[in-house]
Amino acid sequence: MYSSLYMLKSVSRRLQFLRGNLGVVLVSSGFWHLAGQMVMPFYALYVLGLGGSYVDIGLISAVGAIVRILPALAGGYLADSMGRKRIVYTMTFLMGLSELVNAIAPSYHFLFVAAALGSIFSGIREPAFGSLFADSTNPDNRALSYALWNVVPPLFGLFSPYIMGVLIDRYGIVVAMRWGYLFVVAMYMVAGFLRFRFLEETLVPVEEEVKGLRAVIRDLFGDFRATFSVLPRQLWVFVGVDMLYVLAWAFIDPYFVTYATEEVGLSSSQWGLTMTVMTVVNILVRLPAASASDRRGRVRFIRPTVLMFPVVVYFFLNSRGFVDVLLIRLVFAVVVSFNTPAWQALFMDYAPKEHRGRFNAVLNVMRPLLWSGGTILGGYLYQTYSSRTTFMVGIGALALGAVAALLFLREPEKREE
């Protein structure tokens, strides 16, 4: 009994930091997940339902990636010069409004417009959002904080994929997804209000004189040059490995749902149930895995999990029914739950606080560009050759990423605050 009480007190002390910004972020993001998890797992089917092709799935992603480049760079500069909070809540409201286009799109062409608008607003927001989150952690609870970020918000949407799957089976993909996107808009508004009302600023900028546009642009690129010069070499090594994984997952991630429903024969509700089970596994595994990563290091959790990724995807490719898919995706969720908190925390362990906004901006340009290129190529291979070809290329890229991670990733000697 005494040991149980001691354990509860220990957990309570470790979670004290949730009373501030992290708690606000987790709850507000939870409302988005309540709606977002209804539409995200079925997005590729929505593109096809509105008349698009497998290649269009990748092209929509590419448009979003290209459009977000300048907004992301500007967002990084603004996050480190204006502070974080105002950018976060303003862009949250605008991102919600952009989802209206998805809700009323008469054809897949309008999804390009929605992707462009969403990329502008999210590109400006993400550096401030990522920096505010990192600023609100400390090295001793960073992996746990990121694990909570990956557990608590999805908990709100635990049953959302299954509910949407049932609606799709009953009313069709287009009608059900329109309802889902209207719900997304409403939940963005709720999240924006919570962030406006309860977030606290984590970086108070130094008062400066008002500058003209030319001076702002000069400072913008000058500040990025300064950031590049001070970031440690091992961080750039890590970025290189991360980009390889972004490309690898881009080949296959949008097409899990199409492969499961078209090749294996799952219904939409069965795919939704699979996503719900993955969320449950994520909740059960990720927090203890993250806590162990804070205590025992990041790399020892990354190495075995990256070896598992290509194996799990290969078994998914050879699944023969709902039970196969369910079990394989369950294993996949366990592997991801051990890998992701350590991966996310290791990024911030290397990034100095005063440069995190710009660093997050760089990532928010590089990742979408590689992702869009990968999804276009994956869609082309899927449509021109076969679904199996797309997945085999992705498996090869994941195996290459595993080799790179084993050879080049190192634990930091000191974690940045």
One Martini backbone bead per residue (centre of mass of N, CA, C, O) as a GRO file, in nm:
protein
  417
    1MET     BB    1   0.059   0.061  -0.023
    2TYR     BB    2   0.299   0.255   0.011
    3SER     BB    3   0.409   0.214  -0.276
    4SER     BB    4   0.156   0.323  -0.420
    5LEU     BB    5   0.161   0.606  -0.296
    6TYR     BB    6   0.443   0.680  -0.398
    7MET     BB    7   0.378   0.652  -0.699
    8LEU     BB    8   0.154   0.864  -0.711
    9LYS     BB    9   0.329   1.102  -0.615
   10SER     BB   10   0.539   1.084  -0.840
   11VAL     BB   11   0.346   1.130  -1.076
   12SER     BB   12   0.234   1.402  -0.975
   13ARG     BB   13   0.502   1.556  -0.988
   14ARG     BB   14   0.555   1.502  -1.300
   15LEU     BB   15   0.254   1.656  -1.371
   16GLN     BB   16   0.267   1.964  -1.291
   17PHE     BB   17   0.324   2.098  -1.581
   18LEU     BB   18   0.010   2.074  -1.682
   19ARG     BB   19  -0.101   2.356  -1.564
   20GLY     BB   20  -0.014   2.494  -1.815
   21ASN     BB   21   0.045   2.501  -2.143
   22LEU     BB   22   0.026   2.195  -2.187
   23GLY     BB   23  -0.268   2.165  -2.102
   24VAL     BB   24  -0.387   2.352  -2.318
   25VAL     BB   25  -0.278   2.205  -2.566
   26LEU     BB   26  -0.401   1.925  -2.512
   27VAL     BB   27  -0.702   2.009  -2.502
   28SER     BB   28  -0.728   2.173  -2.766
   29SER     BB   29  -0.624   1.936  -2.947
   30GLY     BB   30  -0.847   1.737  -2.870
   31PHE     BB   31  -1.078   1.875  -3.026
   32TRP     BB   32  -0.952   1.831  -3.300
   33HIS     BB   33  -0.932   1.517  -3.286
   34LEU     BB   34  -1.231   1.456  -3.268
   35ALA     BB   35  -1.250   1.543  -3.580
   36GLY     BB   36  -0.987   1.466  -3.737
   37GLN     BB   37  -1.023   1.144  -3.694
   38MET     BB   38  -1.257   1.133  -3.909
   39VAL     BB   39  -1.087   1.231  -4.183
   40MET     BB   40  -0.788   1.143  -4.215
   41PRO     BB   41  -0.814   0.821  -4.270
   42PHE     BB   42  -1.007   0.912  -4.551
   43TYR     BB   43  -0.885   1.113  -4.761
   44ALA     BB   44  -0.818   0.941  -5.009
   45LEU     BB   45  -1.116   0.860  -5.057
   46TYR     BB   46  -1.218   1.150  -5.107
   47VAL     BB   47  -1.061   1.209  -5.360
   48LEU     BB   48  -1.184   0.975  -5.520
   49GLY     BB   49  -1.489   1.058  -5.473
   50LEU     BB   50  -1.428   1.351  -5.634
   51GLY     BB   51  -1.238   1.234  -5.896
   52GLY     BB   52  -0.970   1.145  -5.826
   53SER     BB   53  -0.641   1.029  -5.797
   54TYR     BB   54  -0.353   0.897  -5.683
   55VAL     BB   55  -0.185   1.139  -5.782
   56ASP     BB   56  -0.360   1.365  -5.650
   57ILE     BB   57  -0.283   1.306  -5.362
   58GLY     BB   58   0.011   1.411  -5.406
   59LEU     BB   59  -0.048   1.691  -5.535
   60ILE     BB   60  -0.187   1.819  -5.294
   61SER     BB   61   0.060   1.800  -5.113
   62ALA     BB   62   0.250   1.969  -5.295
   63VAL     BB   63   0.101   2.236  -5.283
   64GLY     BB   64   0.124   2.271  -4.978
   65ALA     BB   65   0.437   2.270  -4.966
   66ILE     BB   66   0.498   2.514  -5.149
   67VAL     BB   67   0.319   2.731  -5.008
   68ARG     BB   68   0.467   2.704  -4.707
   69ILE     BB   69   0.752   2.822  -4.724
   70LEU     BB   70   0.727   3.128  -4.659
   71PRO     BB   71   0.545   3.107  -4.407
   72ALA     BB   72   0.750   2.939  -4.240
   73LEU     BB   73   0.980   3.141  -4.239
   74ALA     BB   74   0.816   3.373  -4.119
   75GLY     BB   75   0.724   3.216  -3.864
   76GLY     BB   76   1.006   3.187  -3.740
   77TYR     BB   77   1.066   3.485  -3.713
   78LEU     BB   78   0.811   3.565  -3.549
   79ALA     BB   79   0.852   3.372  -3.304
   80ASP     BB   80   1.142   3.523  -3.228
   81SER     BB   81   1.016   3.839  -3.238
   82MET     BB   82   0.692   3.823  -3.119
   83GLY     BB   83   0.623   3.546  -3.039
   84ARG     BB   84   0.372   3.287  -2.988
   85LYS     BB   85   0.064   3.317  -2.913
   86ARG     BB   86  -0.070   3.496  -3.134
   87ILE     BB   87  -0.009   3.303  -3.366
   88VAL     BB   88  -0.152   3.048  -3.268
   89TYR     BB   89  -0.453   3.151  -3.241
   90THR     BB   90  -0.493   3.287  -3.517
   91MET     BB   91  -0.425   3.036  -3.700
   92THR     BB   92  -0.640   2.850  -3.588
   93PHE     BB   93  -0.883   3.002  -3.698
   94LEU     BB   94  -0.794   2.998  -4.002
   95MET     BB   95  -0.776   2.692  -4.035
   96GLY     BB   96  -1.076   2.643  -3.988
   97LEU     BB   97  -1.180   2.804  -4.236
   98SER     BB   98  -1.033   2.629  -4.457
   99GLU     BB   99  -1.218   2.367  -4.408
  100LEU     BB  100  -1.469   2.459  -4.570
  101VAL     BB  101  -1.370   2.372  -4.847
  102ASN     BB  102  -1.382   2.068  -4.793
  103ALA     BB  103  -1.693   2.059  -4.723
  104ILE     BB  104  -1.787   2.205  -5.028
  105ALA     BB  105  -1.658   2.041  -5.239
  106PRO     BB  106  -1.749   1.951  -5.574
  107SER     BB  107  -1.440   1.881  -5.618
  108TYR     BB  108  -1.105   1.796  -5.613
  109HIS     BB  109  -0.995   2.082  -5.691
  110PHE     BB  110  -1.069   2.223  -5.411
  111LEU     BB  111  -0.845   2.077  -5.241
  112PHE     BB  112  -0.617   2.260  -5.331
  113VAL     BB  113  -0.718   2.515  -5.191
  114ALA     BB  114  -0.725   2.404  -4.904
  115ALA     BB  115  -0.423   2.331  -4.892
  116ALA     BB  116  -0.313   2.616  -4.934
  117LEU     BB  117  -0.446   2.761  -4.696
  118GLY     BB  118  -0.350   2.570  -4.471
  119SER     BB  119  -0.042   2.620  -4.529
  120ILE     BB  120  -0.024   2.913  -4.462
  121PHE     BB  121  -0.126   2.897  -4.164
  122SER     BB  122   0.055   2.657  -4.064
  123GLY     BB  123   0.328   2.780  -4.142
  124ILE     BB  124   0.307   3.015  -3.937
  125ARG     BB  125   0.239   2.841  -3.673
  126GLU     BB  126   0.440   2.599  -3.616
  127PRO     BB  127   0.691   2.738  -3.494
  128ALA     BB  128   0.536   2.854  -3.249
  129PHE     BB  129   0.413   2.592  -3.145
  130GLY     BB  130   0.676   2.424  -3.110
  131SER     BB  131   0.818   2.632  -2.926
  132LEU     BB  132   0.610   2.650  -2.698
  133PHE     BB  133   0.628   2.357  -2.621
  134ALA     BB  134   0.933   2.340  -2.565
  135ASP     BB  135   0.944   2.577  -2.354
  136SER     BB  136   0.737   2.398  -2.155
  137THR     BB  137   0.984   2.231  -2.112
  138ASN     BB  138   1.220   1.989  -1.990
  139PRO     BB  139   1.473   1.761  -1.996
  140ASP     BB  140   1.325   1.563  -1.776
  141ASN     BB  141   1.018   1.585  -1.952
  142ARG     BB  142   1.018   1.575  -2.267
  143ALA     BB  143   0.926   1.292  -2.358
  144LEU     BB  144   0.669   1.298  -2.186
  145SER     BB  145   0.543   1.543  -2.324
  146TYR     BB  146   0.533   1.418  -2.612
  147ALA     BB  147   0.363   1.177  -2.528
  148LEU     BB  148   0.117   1.338  -2.438
  149TRP     BB  149   0.076   1.467  -2.717
  150ASN     BB  150   0.033   1.161  -2.844
  151VAL     BB  151  -0.219   1.086  -2.639
  152VAL     BB  152  -0.437   1.290  -2.542
  153PRO     BB  153  -0.568   1.404  -2.803
  154PRO     BB  154  -0.644   1.120  -2.931
  155LEU     BB  155  -0.845   1.041  -2.704
  156PHE     BB  156  -1.081   1.216  -2.810
  157GLY     BB  157  -1.059   1.029  -3.098
  158LEU     BB  158  -1.100   0.721  -3.049
  159PHE     BB  159  -1.400   0.680  -3.213
  160SER     BB  160  -1.396   0.843  -3.483
  161PRO     BB  161  -1.318   0.639  -3.709
  162TYR     BB  162  -1.555   0.445  -3.664
  163ILE     BB  163  -1.785   0.643  -3.705
  164MET     BB  164  -1.705   0.720  -3.995
  165GLY     BB  165  -1.714   0.436  -4.113
  166VAL     BB  166  -2.017   0.399  -4.071
  167LEU     BB  167  -2.107   0.647  -4.237
  168ILE     BB  168  -1.983   0.555  -4.503
  169ASP     BB  169  -2.138   0.286  -4.531
  170ARG     BB  170  -2.424   0.442  -4.531
  171TYR     BB  171  -2.363   0.740  -4.710
  172GLY     BB  172  -2.085   0.778  -4.798
  173ILE     BB  173  -1.797   0.952  -4.848
  174VAL     BB  174  -1.892   1.245  -4.913
  175VAL     BB  175  -2.110   1.302  -4.703
  176ALA     BB  176  -1.951   1.223  -4.446
  177MET     BB  177  -1.709   1.422  -4.490
  178ARG     BB  178  -1.865   1.683  -4.478
  179TRP     BB  179  -1.951   1.654  -4.186
  180GLY     BB  180  -1.667   1.629  -4.071
  181TYR     BB  181  -1.561   1.916  -4.160
  182LEU     BB  182  -1.764   2.081  -3.999
  183PHE     BB  183  -1.658   1.976  -3.728
  184VAL     BB  184  -1.372   2.082  -3.758
  185VAL     BB  185  -1.437   2.380  -3.756
  186ALA     BB  186  -1.562   2.390  -3.472
  187MET     BB  187  -1.303   2.281  -3.318
  188TYR     BB  188  -1.113   2.510  -3.398
  189MET     BB  189  -1.265   2.729  -3.246
  190VAL     BB  190  -1.227   2.611  -2.967
  191ALA     BB  191  -0.917   2.603  -2.967
  192GLY     BB  192  -0.868   2.905  -3.017
  193PHE     BB  193  -1.001   3.008  -2.759
  194LEU     BB  194  -0.824   2.860  -2.551
  195ARG     BB  195  -0.557   2.994  -2.646
  196PHE     BB  196  -0.640   3.288  -2.605
  197ARG     BB  197  -0.718   3.260  -2.291
  198PHE     BB  198  -0.467   3.049  -2.157
  199LEU     BB  199  -0.216   3.124  -2.275
  200GLU     BB  200   0.139   3.167  -2.232
  201GLU     BB  201   0.405   3.341  -2.275
  202THR     BB  202   0.761   3.238  -2.355
  203LEU     BB  203   0.845   3.500  -2.542
  204VAL     BB  204   0.987   3.812  -2.488
  205PRO     BB  205   1.039   4.058  -2.684
  206VAL     BB  206   1.236   4.296  -2.799
  207GLU     BB  207   1.220   4.619  -2.833
  208GLU     BB  208   1.153   4.767  -3.155
  209GLU     BB  209   1.170   4.922  -3.430
  210VAL     BB  210   1.008   4.997  -3.702
  211LYS     BB  211   1.007   4.818  -4.007
  212GLY     BB  212   1.068   4.759  -4.312
  213LEU     BB  213   1.048   4.526  -4.553
  214ARG     BB  214   1.351   4.510  -4.627
  215ALA     BB  215   1.452   4.472  -4.334
  216VAL     BB  216   1.297   4.216  -4.269
  217ILE     BB  217   1.420   4.037  -4.492
  218ARG     BB  218   1.711   4.072  -4.402
  219ASP     BB  219   1.668   3.957  -4.114
  220LEU     BB  220   1.553   3.688  -4.184
  221PHE     BB  221   1.811   3.571  -4.336
  222GLY     BB  222   2.013   3.643  -4.117
  223ASP     BB  223   1.891   3.466  -3.891
  224PHE     BB  224   1.924   3.195  -4.038
  225ARG     BB  225   2.230   3.204  -4.058
  226ALA     BB  226   2.276   3.206  -3.754
  227THR     BB  227   2.142   2.938  -3.696
  228PHE     BB  228   2.323   2.756  -3.875
  229SER     BB  229   2.596   2.829  -3.715
  230VAL     BB  230   2.495   2.708  -3.410
  231LEU     BB  231   2.416   2.442  -3.485
  232PRO     BB  232   2.478   2.131  -3.436
  233ARG     BB  233   2.597   1.871  -3.615
  234GLN     BB  234   2.413   1.640  -3.500
  235LEU     BB  235   2.148   1.772  -3.589
  236TRP     BB  236   2.199   1.748  -3.897
  237VAL     BB  237   2.216   1.446  -3.897
  238PHE     BB  238   1.929   1.404  -3.793
  239VAL     BB  239   1.786   1.548  -4.023
  240GLY     BB  240   1.877   1.356  -4.246
  241VAL     BB  241   1.736   1.105  -4.130
  242ASP     BB  242   1.452   1.225  -4.117
  243MET     BB  243   1.417   1.279  -4.422
  244LEU     BB  244   1.428   0.983  -4.504
  245TYR     BB  245   1.167   0.908  -4.349
  246VAL     BB  246   0.972   1.096  -4.484
  247LEU     BB  247   1.002   0.968  -4.763
  248ALA     BB  248   0.924   0.679  -4.690
  249TRP     BB  249   0.634   0.738  -4.576
  250ALA     BB  250   0.520   0.887  -4.829
  251PHE     BB  251   0.483   0.637  -5.012
  252ILE     BB  252   0.256   0.485  -4.797
  253ASP     BB  253   0.063   0.628  -4.592
  254PRO     BB  254  -0.184   0.718  -4.787
  255TYR     BB  255  -0.220   0.382  -4.878
  256PHE     BB  256  -0.333   0.205  -4.652
  257VAL     BB  257  -0.641   0.243  -4.700
  258THR     BB  258  -0.653   0.148  -4.997
  259TYR     BB  259  -0.531  -0.132  -4.954
  260ALA     BB  260  -0.730  -0.237  -4.738
  261THR     BB  261  -1.000  -0.189  -4.915
  262GLU     BB  262  -0.905  -0.299  -5.210
  263GLU     BB  263  -0.710  -0.557  -5.152
  264VAL     BB  264  -0.821  -0.690  -4.876
  265GLY     BB  265  -1.144  -0.592  -4.799
  266LEU     BB  266  -1.218  -0.364  -4.625
  267SER     BB  267  -1.408  -0.173  -4.447
  268SER     BB  268  -1.448   0.132  -4.313
  269SER     BB  269  -1.517   0.030  -4.024
  270GLN     BB  270  -1.269  -0.155  -3.997
  271TRP     BB  271  -1.060   0.068  -4.027
  272GLY     BB  272  -1.160   0.239  -3.791
  273LEU     BB  273  -1.114   0.020  -3.574
  274THR     BB  274  -0.811   0.003  -3.615
  275MET     BB  275  -0.751   0.298  -3.529
  276THR     BB  276  -0.863   0.269  -3.242
  277VAL     BB  277  -0.669   0.049  -3.145
  278MET     BB  278  -0.412   0.218  -3.185
  279THR     BB  279  -0.486   0.432  -2.975
  280VAL     BB  280  -0.490   0.246  -2.730
  281VAL     BB  281  -0.196   0.155  -2.750
  282ASN     BB  282  -0.074   0.435  -2.734
  283ILE     BB  283  -0.174   0.497  -2.445
  284LEU     BB  284  -0.037   0.246  -2.297
  285VAL     BB  285   0.276   0.288  -2.409
  286ARG     BB  286   0.398   0.584  -2.438
  287LEU     BB  287   0.445   0.686  -2.148
  288PRO     BB  288   0.648   0.472  -2.042
  289ALA     BB  289   0.846   0.508  -2.279
  290ALA     BB  290   0.911   0.810  -2.226
  291SER     BB  291   1.010   0.791  -1.936
  292ALA     BB  292   1.247   0.604  -2.010
  293SER     BB  293   1.385   0.807  -2.204
  294ASP     BB  294   1.450   1.023  -1.989
  295ARG     BB  295   1.632   0.818  -1.816
  296ARG     BB  296   1.795   0.629  -2.062
  297GLY     BB  297   1.740   0.751  -2.337
  298ARG     BB  298   1.694   0.766  -2.689
  299VAL     BB  299   1.858   0.565  -2.878
  300ARG     BB  300   1.774   0.287  -2.743
  301PHE     BB  301   1.478   0.325  -2.881
  302ILE     BB  302   1.540   0.372  -3.184
  303ARG     BB  303   1.698   0.129  -3.298
  304PRO     BB  304   1.486  -0.110  -3.277
  305THR     BB  305   1.244   0.034  -3.426
  306VAL     BB  306   1.368   0.081  -3.710
  307LEU     BB  307   1.392  -0.229  -3.768
  308MET     BB  308   1.071  -0.281  -3.762
  309PHE     BB  309   0.931  -0.120  -3.986
  310PRO     BB  310   0.978  -0.295  -4.250
  311VAL     BB  311   0.851  -0.552  -4.134
  312VAL     BB  312   0.561  -0.455  -4.078
  313VAL     BB  313   0.496  -0.360  -4.369
  314TYR     BB  314   0.535  -0.635  -4.503
  315PHE     BB  315   0.303  -0.777  -4.350
  316PHE     BB  316   0.081  -0.591  -4.453
  317LEU     BB  317   0.120  -0.660  -4.758
  318ASN     BB  318   0.046  -0.985  -4.665
  319SER     BB  319  -0.236  -0.958  -4.599
  320ARG     BB  320  -0.580  -1.144  -4.575
  321GLY     BB  321  -0.734  -0.961  -4.350
  322PHE     BB  322  -0.863  -0.818  -4.078
  323VAL     BB  323  -0.692  -0.964  -3.864
  324ASP     BB  324  -0.419  -0.905  -3.986
  325VAL     BB  325  -0.437  -0.597  -3.983
  326LEU     BB  326  -0.490  -0.560  -3.683
  327LEU     BB  327  -0.227  -0.694  -3.574
  328ILE     BB  328  -0.021  -0.528  -3.734
  329ARG     BB  329  -0.115  -0.244  -3.634
  330LEU     BB  330  -0.058  -0.302  -3.340
  331VAL     BB  331   0.246  -0.338  -3.366
  332PHE     BB  332   0.296  -0.065  -3.494
  333ALA     BB  333   0.200   0.103  -3.247
  334VAL     BB  334   0.421   0.007  -3.054
  335VAL     BB  335   0.666   0.106  -3.213
  336VAL     BB  336   0.584   0.406  -3.230
  337SER     BB  337   0.559   0.452  -2.915
  338PHE     BB  338   0.873   0.415  -2.874
  339ASN     BB  339   0.990   0.617  -3.093
  340THR     BB  340   0.864   0.913  -3.095
  341PRO     BB  341   0.947   1.050  -2.824
  342ALA     BB  342   1.252   1.020  -2.871
  343TRP     BB  343   1.268   1.168  -3.142
  344GLN     BB  344   1.150   1.443  -3.055
  345ALA     BB  345   1.341   1.500  -2.813
  346LEU     BB  346   1.615   1.495  -2.966
  347PHE     BB  347   1.576   1.749  -3.122
  348MET     BB  348   1.552   1.946  -2.867
  349ASP     BB  349   1.823   1.868  -2.730
  350TYR     BB  350   1.985   2.031  -2.978
  351ALA     BB  351   1.801   2.294  -2.953
  352PRO     BB  352   1.815   2.610  -2.910
  353LYS     BB  353   1.583   2.821  -2.787
  354GLU     BB  354   1.650   3.092  -2.962
  355HIS     BB  355   1.620   2.886  -3.243
  356ARG     BB  356   1.345   2.720  -3.268
  357GLY     BB  357   1.172   2.872  -3.467
  358ARG     BB  358   1.361   2.849  -3.716
  359PHE     BB  359   1.400   2.545  -3.704
  360ASN     BB  360   1.100   2.473  -3.740
  361ALA     BB  361   1.079   2.611  -4.014
  362VAL     BB  362   1.271   2.430  -4.168
  363LEU     BB  363   1.112   2.168  -4.118
  364ASN     BB  364   0.836   2.298  -4.245
  365VAL     BB  365   0.974   2.274  -4.534
  366MET     BB  366   1.120   2.000  -4.580
  367ARG     BB  367   0.906   1.788  -4.514
  368PRO     BB  368   0.676   1.859  -4.722
  369LEU     BB  369   0.847   1.834  -4.976
  370LEU     BB  370   0.921   1.536  -4.943
  371TRP     BB  371   0.637   1.428  -4.903
  372SER     BB  372   0.518   1.513  -5.176
  373GLY     BB  373   0.718   1.363  -5.355
  374GLY     BB  374   0.650   1.081  -5.240
  375THR     BB  375   0.341   1.077  -5.302
  376ILE     BB  376   0.362   1.109  -5.605
  377LEU     BB  377   0.536   0.859  -5.659
  378GLY     BB  378   0.352   0.659  -5.516
  379GLY     BB  379   0.100   0.714  -5.693
  380TYR     BB  380   0.231   0.643  -5.963
  381LEU     BB  381   0.302   0.350  -5.893
  382TYR     BB  382   0.015   0.261  -5.813
  383GLN     BB  383  -0.121   0.336  -6.098
  384THR     BB  384   0.099   0.212  -6.310
  385TYR     BB  385   0.161  -0.056  -6.160
  386SER     BB  386   0.142  -0.104  -5.819
  387SER     BB  387   0.089  -0.134  -5.488
  388ARG     BB  388   0.339  -0.310  -5.428
  389THR     BB  389   0.554  -0.120  -5.536
  390THR     BB  390   0.517   0.108  -5.337
  391PHE     BB  391   0.579  -0.062  -5.078
  392MET     BB  392   0.864  -0.164  -5.156
  393VAL     BB  393   0.996   0.112  -5.168
  394GLY     BB  394   0.933   0.192  -4.876
  395ILE     BB  395   1.085  -0.042  -4.742
  396GLY     BB  396   1.364   0.032  -4.851
  397ALA     BB  397   1.375   0.315  -4.718
  398LEU     BB  398   1.347   0.213  -4.424
  399ALA     BB  399   1.605   0.043  -4.425
  400LEU     BB  400   1.797   0.278  -4.483
  401GLY     BB  401   1.721   0.440  -4.228
  402ALA     BB  402   1.817   0.228  -4.025
  403VAL     BB  403   2.113   0.236  -4.100
  404ALA     BB  404   2.158   0.539  -4.045
  405ALA     BB  405   2.077   0.534  -3.745
  406LEU     BB  406   2.292   0.327  -3.648
  407LEU     BB  407   2.548   0.497  -3.752
  408PHE     BB  408   2.472   0.828  -3.660
  409LEU     BB  409   2.332   0.819  -3.394
  410ARG     BB  410   2.347   1.028  -3.094
  411GLU     BB  411   2.390   1.104  -2.779
  412PRO     BB  412   2.372   1.368  -2.588
  413GLU     BB  413   2.568   1.521  -2.354
  414LYS     BB  414   2.358   1.773  -2.361
  415ARG     BB  415   2.057   1.911  -2.280
  416GLU     BB  416   1.854   2.134  -2.380
  417GLU     BB  417   1.631   2.373  -2.234
   0.00000   0.00000   0.00000
